[in-house]
């Protein structure tokens, strides 16, 4: 038996076993909802909420290993870094959001490849800049 013929069944067996390992794909209750204007919330919901809120839409591929491991990890990490369902906004958070979206670091490229509708347009960036860029507004600090 060649090496290829012996490795392929082992890899397939590992992938099958991975399907049986439960992963946490939950959407906990909203603790402190982001309460910005509807146009700001619409941009965030379309482009950010899947990873940065408790309103994640879990697509079919988030249930298929090994991709499911990456999706669950990214959502967990995204919620830990910034969570619009446990909003603790302020000028520092607003600045970080603007930096991440203006430089194209967010949304992640891998996410955009599967969700092209989440790509931020110039108009979207203007909406976010208009809201998060204001220093004279209360942001929950």
N, C-alpha and C positions, 0 to 999 in steps of 0.2 A: 504494500500500500504506500502510495507516495505521500509526501508531507502535506500537499494541498488537499488530498482526499481525507486525511485524518484531521486537519484543522477545521475544515468547513463544517463538519457535523458538530464539533465542539463549539464553534462560534454560534451556530444556530441554536444549540442547546442553551447556551448562556443567554441569548436574546429571548428565548422562550421563558426561561426562568425569570428574567428581568420583568416580564409582563405580569408575573404573579406577585411582585413586591409592591405593596400599597404605598402610594405617595400622597401627601397632603395637598389636595387641590380644593381648598376651602375658600369661602368668602365670609369672613367673620362679620359681625354687625359693625355698622359705621359708628365710630366713637365721636368724632368731631368733624362733621362734613365741611368740605371746602364750600364757602358760600359766596363766591364771586359772582359777577354779572353773568347772565345766561350765555352771552357770546364767548366769554372767557371759558366758562365751564364746558361749552360745546367743543371748543378746540382741545381742551385738556381731556375730556371724555373720549374723543376720537383718537387722540395721539398718545395719551399718557396713562389712562386709567387701567388698562389691562395689566400693567406691571406696578403701578404706583397707587393702587386703591384696593378696597375690598369689593370692587365691582368688576373683577376680572371675568372676562369671557374665556372659558376654557375650551379651545377648539379640539377637534377630534384628534389631532396629532399630539396633543398634550396627554393623551392616554396611551400612546404607543412608545414603548422603550426602544431605543435609548433616548429618543428626542424628548420624551416626557421628563427625564431627569434634568435636562437643560432648561426646559420651560419652567418647571417647578422651582428650580434654583434661581432663575432670573427673576421670577415674580417675588420670591422670598427676599432676595437681595434688594430688589426695587422698592418693595414696601418698607424695608428697614431703612433705606436711604431717604426716601420721600414718600409719604403716604397721604393722599388727599382725603382719605377716610378717617384719618387721625391727624387732622390739620393743625399744625403748630407753626403757621406761617409767620413771617416777619421780614424785615428788609434783607437780612442775610440770606434767607431761603429764597426770596424773590430774586436776588442777584444771582444765586446759584442756578435757579431755573433758567433765567435769561441767558447766562453764560453757556449752559449746556445746549439749549436749543439754537442759539445764535451761531455756535461753532459747529453745529451738526452732530454733536456727540449723542444727542437724544433727538428723537427715538433711535434706538440701536439699528444699525444697518441690517442685521439678521432679521429683526422684527419687521422692518419695512419691506424686506423681500417677500414676506408672506402677507403683509398688511399694507399694501401701497396707499390705501386711503388714509393712513396715519401720517403720511409725509406732510410736514408743515410747509405751507405756502408762504409767500411774502406777506399776504394779507393776514394769515394766522400769526406770523411773527409780530406784525404791527399790533394786533389785538393783545397779545401777551405783553409786548413792550408797553403798550398804553396802560395796561393794568398793573403789572408787576414793576414797571419802571418809575412809578410815581412815588416820590418820597413823602408827599404831604398827606397820604392816605393811611388810615389804620390798617395794619395787616395782621392783627392778632398778636402783636408783641406785648 
